[in-house]
Amino acid sequence: MVKRLMFEKPLGMRDTLPFFYNQKSKARRQLSEAILSYGYSFMDTPLMEYHDTVGKVSATLDQQLFKLLDQQGHTLVLRPDMTAPIARVAASQLKNGEFPLRLAYDGPVFRAQQAEGGKPAQFEQVGTELIGDHSSYGDAEVIALLVDSLKQTGLDNFVITVGHIGYVKAFFSDLLGDDEETMETLLHYLYRKNYVGFRECVKSLSISEDKKQALLELLSLRGGEEIFEASRSLARNQSCMQAVNELKQLYRLLKVNGVEDYIQFDLNLISHMEYYTGILFEGYAPNLGALLCNGGRYDTLLPSFELNASATGFAVHLERLVEALNDLEDQDERIGIIVDDDSYVKGKRKADEYRKEGHAVLLQHVDQIPDLPAFYEQLANTIDFTQVGGGQDE
């Protein structure tokens, strides 16, 4: 009798089959090469962290954490992101190192799903953290690196949308005062990109008509550098003006880096990650129904680990990048060598020669091939020693 869950997997978990695994490996390698070229150093952290430290400062909702108990009764979590663990390391083992720190990572993260909706509970991130640089130069560096990294993989049709969390929060604070409940509601609508809900909520508020109009005009602050002037005229306080100045400086530096064609601005941009404090950004690609990548400045996370340092960085969702590349027609690069009893020795020697040259070689006895035409078709090059007269050496 077949067990009911024999072929099932836990909610949100996926198998990675050979072809997709190979595509991920290729994209991971290309991303890593670009990141290394900017002087970043890769590191890794444990899959499990303490809930009271990394778990609580992570931006992931508590109900999305995978929790475990160790033998001492401590609550552990499977790491839900890489930023918080790296902040822990930077504030402890690397706190006496040379700042700014340029760190990079590649690894799986885990976020529990409450219902099956196609969202993965385990996925791989490749990203960077620039720790100890509070300048616009640091923000420009990580965005330019993100663009160059994506281009290195062969992706060219994408856009990086840039916003500033400080602008939105200062704008709301000036218009809504200490009405934090309404502010959170409006932020939630913006995060969900539910602009219809945002408009309806604004219309129902008990505030003056000019304030309602200002809130509605916020939704128009999306596009190219032309939004700077509009955002300045809509700005309600000095904090808003400072945010606009930071965005203008950032754009000037992005143009110096030659990546301005991939940049758009959106002053409605909000992240669910509460530790973001300034510039934040998201990456999108056509025919991809979810974020490709995201990042931003987080200047309050490291002080949670008693390190007075600012930071910025990005994370690329590797599986989504492979989907965006849609590189499904790549030919198998393995070399196939078909042998029989008489030609096995020569075939084995030829396979060893190719392997020493760096090729991947599949050595296969002809008796175990059910479909010879299909075998020929799947490989880049096939040598059939059963047809070229190869025999046993004396």
Kinemage of the C-alpha trace (Angstrom):
@kinemage 1
@onewidth
@group {chain A} dominant
@subgroup {mainchain}
@vectorlist {calphas} color= white
{ca met a 1} P 0.000 0.000 0.000
{ca val a 2} L 1.380 3.428 -1.004
{ca lys a 3} L 1.714 5.856 1.891
{ca arg a 4} L -0.428 8.966 1.456
{ca leu a 5} L 2.479 11.442 1.738
{ca met a 6} L 5.100 9.299 -0.001
{ca phe a 7} L 5.462 11.673 -2.960
{ca glu a 8} L 4.410 14.898 -1.248
{ca lys a 9} L 6.611 17.713 0.070
{ca pro a 10} L 6.056 20.189 2.917
{ca leu a 11} L 4.023 23.267 2.039
{ca gly a 12} L 5.984 25.651 -0.174
{ca met a 13} L 8.926 23.296 -0.735
{ca arg a 14} L 10.047 22.414 -4.256
{ca asp a 15} L 12.356 19.884 -5.875
{ca thr a 16} L 15.054 21.352 -8.117
{ca leu a 17} L 15.398 19.071 -11.127
{ca pro a 18} L 18.687 18.783 -13.093
{ca phe a 19} L 17.960 21.295 -15.858
{ca phe a 20} L 16.767 24.054 -13.516
{ca tyr a 21} L 19.631 23.248 -11.113
{ca asn a 22} L 22.121 23.773 -13.942
{ca gln a 23} L 20.497 27.061 -14.918
{ca lys a 24} L 20.643 28.256 -11.303
{ca ser a 25} L 24.314 27.301 -11.072
{ca lys a 26} L 25.097 29.245 -14.226
{ca ala a 27} L 23.223 32.361 -13.055
{ca arg a 28} L 24.757 32.114 -9.569
{ca arg a 29} L 28.248 31.938 -11.042
{ca gln a 30} L 27.672 34.961 -13.280
{ca leu a 31} L 26.229 37.041 -10.438
{ca ser a 32} L 29.146 36.080 -8.201
{ca glu a 33} L 31.725 37.079 -10.806
{ca ala a 34} L 30.217 40.555 -11.086
{ca ile a 35} L 30.021 40.960 -7.298
{ca leu a 36} L 33.630 39.857 -6.832
{ca ser a 37} L 34.748 42.337 -9.492
{ca tyr a 38} L 33.514 45.163 -7.218
{ca gly a 39} L 35.760 44.013 -4.376
{ca tyr a 40} L 33.152 42.212 -2.251
{ca ser a 41} L 34.010 39.096 -0.231
{ca phe a 42} L 31.615 36.170 0.082
{ca met a 43} L 30.714 34.665 3.443
{ca asp a 44} L 28.095 32.338 4.890
{ca thr a 45} L 26.100 32.062 8.108
{ca pro a 46} L 24.345 29.107 9.810
{ca leu a 47} L 20.982 27.947 8.525
{ca met a 48} L 19.677 28.193 12.098
{ca glu a 49} L 19.794 31.274 14.324
{ca tyr a 50} L 18.396 32.196 17.742
{ca his a 51} L 14.867 33.568 17.643
{ca asp a 52} L 15.653 36.118 20.369
{ca thr a 53} L 18.382 37.730 18.261
{ca val a 54} L 18.253 37.292 14.487
{ca gly a 55} L 14.638 36.114 14.492
{ca lys a 56} L 13.286 39.173 16.295
{ca val a 57} L 15.228 41.789 14.306
{ca ser a 58} L 14.464 40.163 10.967
{ca ala a 59} L 11.887 41.916 8.821
{ca thr a 60} L 9.984 38.649 8.344
{ca leu a 61} L 6.647 38.294 10.120
{ca asp a 62} L 6.782 36.004 13.135
{ca gln a 63} L 4.192 33.623 11.687
{ca gln a 64} L 6.430 33.103 8.663
{ca leu a 65} L 9.381 31.899 10.737
{ca phe a 66} L 10.238 28.211 10.871
{ca lys a 67} L 10.840 27.598 14.587
{ca leu a 68} L 12.636 24.745 16.320
{ca leu a 69} L 13.794 23.941 19.861
{ca asp a 70} L 17.349 22.877 20.617
{ca gln a 71} L 18.270 20.469 23.429
{ca gln a 72} L 18.740 23.357 25.844
{ca gly a 73} L 15.213 24.626 25.217
{ca his a 74} L 16.238 27.677 23.152
{ca thr a 75} L 13.945 28.662 20.286
{ca leu a 76} L 15.755 28.612 16.949
{ca val a 77} L 14.640 29.806 13.516
{ca leu a 78} L 15.664 28.811 10.024
{ca arg a 79} L 17.164 32.022 8.699
{ca pro a 80} L 14.414 34.044 6.986
{ca asp a 81} L 16.844 36.426 5.283
{ca met a 82} L 20.597 36.983 5.042
{ca thr a 83} L 20.809 40.623 6.103
{ca ala a 84} L 20.138 40.110 9.816
{ca pro a 85} L 22.627 37.206 10.207
{ca ile a 86} L 25.330 39.185 8.425
{ca ala a 87} L 24.592 42.178 10.663
{ca arg a 88} L 25.157 39.863 13.652
{ca val a 89} L 28.536 38.780 12.251
{ca ala a 90} L 29.574 42.344 11.362
{ca ala a 91} L 28.797 43.519 14.908
{ca ser a 92} L 30.740 40.686 16.531
{ca gln a 93} L 33.480 38.852 14.650
{ca leu a 94} L 34.113 41.657 12.135
{ca lys a 95} L 33.600 44.718 14.341
{ca asn a 96} L 37.346 45.396 14.514
{ca gly a 97} L 37.857 45.009 10.780
{ca glu a 98} L 38.423 47.657 8.173
{ca phe a 99} L 35.257 49.630 7.486
{ca pro a 100} L 33.408 49.958 5.174
{ca leu a 101} L 32.849 46.205 4.965
{ca arg a 102} L 31.896 44.823 1.561
{ca leu a 103} L 30.290 41.434 2.129
{ca ala a 104} L 28.400 39.126 -0.199
{ca tyr a 105} L 26.405 35.952 0.213
{ca asp a 106} L 24.661 33.154 -1.602
{ca gly a 107} L 22.352 30.726 0.139
{ca pro a 108} L 18.845 29.506 0.923
{ca val a 109} L 16.409 31.342 3.177
{ca phe a 110} L 13.150 30.031 4.637
{ca arg a 111} L 9.749 31.654 5.093
{ca ala a 112} L 6.760 29.516 6.069
{ca gln a 113} L 3.640 29.747 3.920
{ca gln a 114} L 0.184 29.558 5.473
{ca ala a 115} L -1.529 28.236 2.340
{ca glu a 116} L -0.467 26.769 -0.974
{ca gly a 117} L -0.368 29.660 -3.391
{ca gly a 118} L 2.715 29.007 -5.468
{ca lys a 119} L 4.988 30.926 -3.102
{ca pro a 120} L 8.148 29.072 -2.106
{ca ala a 121} L 8.969 28.433 1.533
{ca gln a 122} L 12.632 27.952 0.621
{ca phe a 123} L 14.436 30.015 -1.999
{ca glu a 124} L 17.956 31.143 -2.774
{ca gln a 125} L 19.277 34.677 -2.512
{ca val a 126} L 22.477 36.155 -3.918
{ca gly a 127} L 23.293 39.585 -2.575
{ca thr a 128} L 25.596 42.124 -0.988
{ca glu a 129} L 25.885 44.247 2.142
{ca leu a 130} L 27.916 47.470 2.203
{ca ile a 131} L 28.391 48.195 5.905
{ca gly a 132} L 29.785 51.457 7.282
{ca asp a 133} L 29.128 53.762 4.327
{ca his a 134} L 26.392 56.358 4.915
{ca ser a 135} L 26.888 58.294 1.677
{ca ser a 136} L 25.023 58.493 -1.598
{ca tyr a 137} L 28.152 56.988 -3.125
{ca gly a 138} L 27.403 53.787 -1.221
{ca asp a 139} L 23.788 53.743 -2.408
{ca ala a 140} L 24.919 54.324 -5.992
{ca glu a 141} L 27.521 51.579 -5.742
{ca val a 142} L 25.091 48.851 -4.704
{ca ile a 143} L 22.485 49.854 -7.325
{ca ala a 144} L 25.111 50.030 -10.083
{ca leu a 145} L 26.472 46.659 -8.952
{ca leu a 146} L 22.956 45.210 -9.009
{ca val a 147} L 22.431 46.423 -12.587
{ca asp a 148} L 25.839 45.113 -13.714
{ca ser a 149} L 25.226 41.774 -11.993
{ca leu a 150} L 21.893 41.248 -13.739
{ca lys a 151} L 23.396 42.220 -17.088
{ca gln a 152} L 26.244 39.753 -16.493
{ca thr a 153} L 23.698 36.920 -16.505
{ca gly a 154} L 22.386 37.989 -19.910
{ca leu a 155} L 19.293 39.771 -18.605
{ca asp a 156} L 18.876 43.149 -20.250
{ca asn a 157} L 15.157 43.864 -20.124
{ca phe a 158} L 14.541 44.934 -16.540
{ca val a 159} L 13.957 48.048 -14.466
{ca ile a 160} L 15.103 49.118 -11.000
{ca thr a 161} L 12.492 51.287 -9.268
{ca val a 162} L 13.961 53.616 -6.640
{ca gly a 163} L 12.151 55.366 -3.808
{ca his a 164} L 12.837 56.894 -0.412
{ca ile a 165} L 10.997 55.675 2.675
{ca gly a 166} L 11.924 58.892 4.493
{ca tyr a 167} L 9.966 61.004 2.007
{ca val a 168} L 6.741 59.019 2.388
{ca lys a 169} L 6.850 58.841 6.173
{ca ala a 170} L 7.694 62.534 6.606
{ca phe a 171} L 4.956 63.453 4.127
{ca phe a 172} L 2.343 61.413 6.001
{ca ser a 173} L 3.520 62.663 9.375
{ca asp a 174} L 3.068 66.273 8.325
{ca leu a 175} L -0.431 65.689 6.938
{ca leu a 176} L -1.761 63.215 9.505
{ca gly a 177} L 0.026 64.316 12.676
{ca asp a 178} L 0.046 61.591 15.310
{ca asp a 179} L -2.675 59.481 13.651
{ca glu a 180} L -0.451 56.404 13.416
{ca glu a 181} L -3.324 54.040 12.676
{ca thr a 182} L -4.275 55.899 9.499
{ca met a 183} L -0.639 56.232 8.538
{ca glu a 184} L -0.124 52.456 8.845
{ca thr a 185} L -3.247 51.824 6.797
{ca leu a 186} L -2.059 54.081 3.974
{ca leu a 187} L 1.431 52.571 4.070
{ca his a 188} L -0.118 49.117 3.821
{ca tyr a 189} L -2.078 50.143 0.711
{ca leu a 190} L 1.091 51.504 -0.884
{ca tyr a 191} L 3.059 48.368 -0.024
{ca arg a 192} L 0.351 46.216 -1.642
{ca lys a 193} L 0.221 48.674 -4.567
{ca asn a 194} L -3.509 48.892 -3.963
{ca tyr a 195} L -3.967 52.431 -5.242
{ca val a 196} L -7.748 52.092 -5.469
{ca gly a 197} L -7.866 51.238 -1.776
{ca phe a 198} L -5.491 54.116 -1.040
{ca arg a 199} L -7.741 56.613 -2.823
{ca glu a 200} L -10.886 55.336 -1.101
{ca cys a 201} L -9.184 55.517 2.287
{ca val a 202} L -8.037 59.110 1.663
{ca lys a 203} L -11.534 60.177 0.599
{ca ser a 204} L -12.969 58.838 3.876
{ca leu a 205} L -10.524 60.735 6.122
{ca ser a 206} L -11.705 63.587 8.348
{ca ile a 207} L -9.060 66.060 7.171
{ca ser a 208} L -9.159 69.187 5.019
{ca glu a 209} L -9.697 68.915 1.278
{ca asp a 210} L -6.281 70.368 0.486
{ca lys a 211} L -4.615 67.651 2.571
{ca lys a 212} L -6.672 64.984 0.816
{ca gln a 213} L -5.589 66.410 -2.527
{ca ala a 214} L -1.941 66.371 -1.462
{ca leu a 215} L -2.213 62.700 -0.433
{ca leu a 216} L -3.764 61.820 -3.786
{ca glu a 217} L -1.083 63.752 -5.689
{ca leu a 218} L 1.528 61.565 -4.019
{ca leu a 219} L 0.427 58.719 -6.307
{ca ser a 220} L 1.588 60.690 -9.355
{ca leu a 221} L 5.215 60.846 -8.193
{ca arg a 222} L 6.416 58.028 -10.446
{ca gly a 223} L 8.658 58.240 -13.497
{ca gly a 224} L 12.030 59.710 -14.449
{ca glu a 225} L 14.013 62.608 -13.060
{ca glu a 226} L 11.111 64.948 -13.840
{ca ile a 227} L 9.439 63.838 -10.603
{ca phe a 228} L 12.064 65.661 -8.542
{ca glu a 229} L 10.538 69.044 -9.193
{ca ala a 230} L 7.019 67.764 -8.561
{ca ser a 231} L 8.070 66.084 -5.334
{ca arg a 232} L 9.772 69.287 -4.175
{ca ser a 233} L 6.636 71.335 -4.754
{ca leu a 234} L 4.545 68.725 -2.931
{ca ala a 235} L 7.013 68.407 -0.032
{ca arg a 236} L 5.583 69.521 3.298
{ca asn a 237} L 8.678 69.760 5.505
{ca gln a 238} L 12.456 69.794 5.599
{ca ser a 239} L 12.698 65.998 5.880
{ca cys a 240} L 10.854 65.633 2.576
{ca met a 241} L 13.195 68.148 0.936
{ca gln a 242} L 16.238 66.286 2.246
{ca ala a 243} L 14.927 63.018 0.813
{ca val a 244} L 14.448 64.624 -2.614
{ca asn a 245} L 17.986 66.028 -2.500
{ca glu a 246} L 19.328 62.555 -1.698
{ca leu a 247} L 17.473 61.095 -4.673
{ca lys a 248} L 18.828 63.811 -6.987
{ca gln a 249} L 22.378 63.177 -5.785
{ca leu a 250} L 21.877 59.436 -6.221
{ca tyr a 251} L 20.624 59.877 -9.783
{ca arg a 252} L 23.635 62.037 -10.659
{ca leu a 253} L 25.945 59.248 -9.450
{ca leu a 254} L 23.960 56.544 -11.245
{ca lys a 255} L 24.423 58.491 -14.476
{ca val a 256} L 28.173 58.582 -13.818
{ca asn a 257} L 27.995 54.792 -13.466
{ca gly a 258} L 26.154 54.556 -16.787
{ca val a 259} L 23.106 52.678 -15.454
{ca glu a 260} L 20.478 55.447 -15.646
{ca asp a 261} L 18.605 53.699 -18.484
{ca tyr a 262} L 17.558 50.972 -16.038
{ca ile a 263} L 16.334 53.382 -13.344
{ca gln a 264} L 12.874 54.734 -12.573
{ca phe a 265} L 11.653 56.575 -9.493
{ca asp a 266} L 8.587 55.934 -7.374
{ca leu a 267} L 8.018 57.969 -4.223
{ca asn a 268} L 5.153 55.626 -3.294
{ca leu a 269} L 7.585 52.742 -2.900
{ca ile a 270} L 7.223 50.963 0.436
{ca ser a 271} L 8.814 47.788 1.785
{ca his a 272} L 7.502 45.349 4.385
{ca met a 273} L 11.015 45.369 5.854
{ca glu a 274} L 10.735 47.896 8.635
{ca tyr a 275} L 14.461 48.417 9.076
{ca tyr a 276} L 14.779 50.389 5.826
{ca thr a 277} L 15.481 54.059 6.610
{ca gly a 278} L 16.229 55.850 3.344
{ca ile a 279} L 16.807 54.870 -0.266
{ca leu a 280} L 15.074 51.630 -1.200
{ca phe a 281} L 14.603 49.896 -4.545
{ca glu a 282} L 12.936 46.969 -6.284
{ca gly a 283} L 13.742 45.196 -9.551
{ca tyr a 284} L 11.219 43.923 -12.069
{ca ala a 285} L 11.431 41.952 -15.314
{ca pro a 286} L 8.749 41.314 -17.953
{ca asn a 287} L 6.491 38.257 -17.553
{ca leu a 288} L 7.610 37.787 -13.966
{ca gly a 289} L 4.723 38.114 -11.555
{ca ala a 290} L 6.862 38.889 -8.518
{ca leu a 291} L 9.881 40.915 -7.435
{ca leu a 292} L 13.143 39.934 -9.084
{ca cys a 293} L 15.304 41.704 -6.509
{ca asn a 294} L 15.160 44.394 -3.845
{ca gly a 295} L 17.293 46.315 -1.411
{ca gly a 296} L 17.963 49.626 0.243
{ca arg a 297} L 19.520 51.498 3.117
{ca tyr a 298} L 19.021 50.180 6.649
{ca asp a 299} L 20.681 52.349 9.280
{ca thr a 300} L 18.872 51.042 12.374
{ca leu a 301} L 19.542 47.296 12.078
{ca leu a 302} L 23.208 47.238 13.101
{ca pro a 303} L 22.592 49.315 16.251
{ca ser a 304} L 20.272 46.442 17.286
{ca phe a 305} L 23.482 44.425 17.547
{ca glu a 306} L 25.294 47.262 19.365
{ca leu a 307} L 27.239 48.399 16.307
{ca asn a 308} L 26.832 52.063 15.414
{ca ala a 309} L 27.073 51.706 11.656
{ca ser a 310} L 24.892 52.347 8.634
{ca ala a 311} L 24.479 49.899 5.771
{ca thr a 312} L 22.935 49.283 2.384
{ca gly a 313} L 22.633 46.262 0.124
{ca phe a 314} L 20.560 44.167 -2.252
{ca ala a 315} L 19.277 40.627 -2.683
{ca val a 316} L 18.496 38.810 -5.951
{ca his a 317} L 15.906 36.019 -5.897
{ca leu a 318} L 17.888 33.420 -7.863
{ca glu a 319} L 14.991 31.197 -8.938
{ca arg a 320} L 13.062 34.188 -10.252
{ca leu a 321} L 16.130 35.382 -12.139
{ca val a 322} L 16.308 32.023 -13.922
{ca glu a 323} L 12.617 32.357 -14.804
{ca ala a 324} L 13.211 35.886 -16.126
{ca leu a 325} L 16.099 34.680 -18.262
{ca asn a 326} L 13.803 32.012 -19.732
{ca asp a 327} L 16.931 30.250 -20.967
{ca leu a 328} L 15.104 27.033 -21.820
{ca glu a 329} L 16.764 26.311 -25.149
{ca asp a 330} L 20.308 25.863 -23.895
{ca gln a 331} L 21.805 22.719 -25.386
{ca asp a 332} L 23.258 20.106 -23.087
{ca glu a 333} L 27.009 20.796 -23.120
{ca arg a 334} L 28.014 17.282 -22.157
{ca ile a 335} L 29.900 15.120 -24.656
{ca gly a 336} L 28.424 11.654 -25.119
{ca ile a 337} L 30.560 8.599 -25.839
{ca ile a 338} L 28.775 5.381 -26.751
{ca val a 339} L 30.669 2.122 -26.321
{ca asp a 340} L 30.087 -1.608 -26.452
{ca asp a 341} L 32.079 -4.494 -24.984
{ca asp a 342} L 34.770 -4.263 -27.664
{ca ser a 343} L 35.221 -0.474 -27.637
{ca tyr a 344} L 34.932 0.243 -23.891
{ca val a 345} L 38.698 0.672 -23.271
{ca lys a 346} L 39.185 3.148 -26.128
{ca gly a 347} L 36.046 4.981 -25.178
{ca lys a 348} L 37.182 5.267 -21.573
{ca arg a 349} L 40.546 6.685 -22.639
{ca lys a 350} L 38.861 9.228 -24.890
{ca ala a 351} L 36.519 10.243 -22.079
{ca asp a 352} L 39.484 10.784 -19.751
{ca glu a 353} L 41.159 13.023 -22.363
{ca tyr a 354} L 38.073 15.201 -22.673
{ca arg a 355} L 37.633 15.402 -18.899
{ca lys a 356} L 41.211 16.596 -18.440
{ca glu a 357} L 40.417 19.366 -20.925
{ca gly a 358} L 37.524 20.464 -18.715
{ca his a 359} L 34.622 18.897 -20.582
{ca ala a 360} L 31.731 17.024 -19.009
{ca val a 361} L 31.635 13.547 -20.537
{ca leu a 362} L 28.908 10.924 -20.402
{ca leu a 363} L 30.329 7.428 -21.072
{ca gln a 364} L 27.465 5.060 -21.847
{ca his a 365} L 27.271 1.393 -22.863
{ca val a 366} L 25.023 1.021 -25.907
{ca asp a 367} L 23.056 -1.880 -24.392
{ca gln a 368} L 21.596 0.456 -21.725
{ca ile a 369} L 20.318 3.121 -24.127
{ca pro a 370} L 16.598 2.580 -24.793
{ca asp a 371} L 16.331 5.312 -27.457
{ca leu a 372} L 19.494 6.002 -29.478
{ca pro a 373} L 18.085 8.931 -31.557
{ca ala a 374} L 16.954 10.709 -28.372
{ca phe a 375} L 20.403 10.140 -26.831
{ca tyr a 376} L 22.079 11.733 -29.871
{ca glu a 377} L 19.683 14.677 -29.813
{ca gln a 378} L 20.107 15.690 -26.181
{ca leu a 379} L 23.903 16.071 -26.234
{ca ala a 380} L 26.089 18.720 -27.831
{ca asn a 381} L 28.379 16.121 -29.412
{ca thr a 382} L 28.252 12.347 -29.486
{ca ile a 383} L 30.975 9.856 -30.465
{ca asp a 384} L 29.736 6.339 -31.177
{ca phe a 385} L 32.645 3.947 -30.772
{ca thr a 386} L 30.409 1.074 -31.783
{ca gln a 387} L 30.196 2.622 -35.282
{ca val a 388} L 33.787 3.814 -35.836
{ca gly a 389} L 35.503 0.460 -35.498
{ca gly a 390} L 36.999 0.967 -32.069
{ca gly a 391} L 38.001 -2.344 -30.501
{ca gln a 392} L 39.833 -3.704 -27.500
{ca asp a 393} L 43.558 -2.968 -27.339
{ca glu a 394} L 45.797 -5.961 -27.556
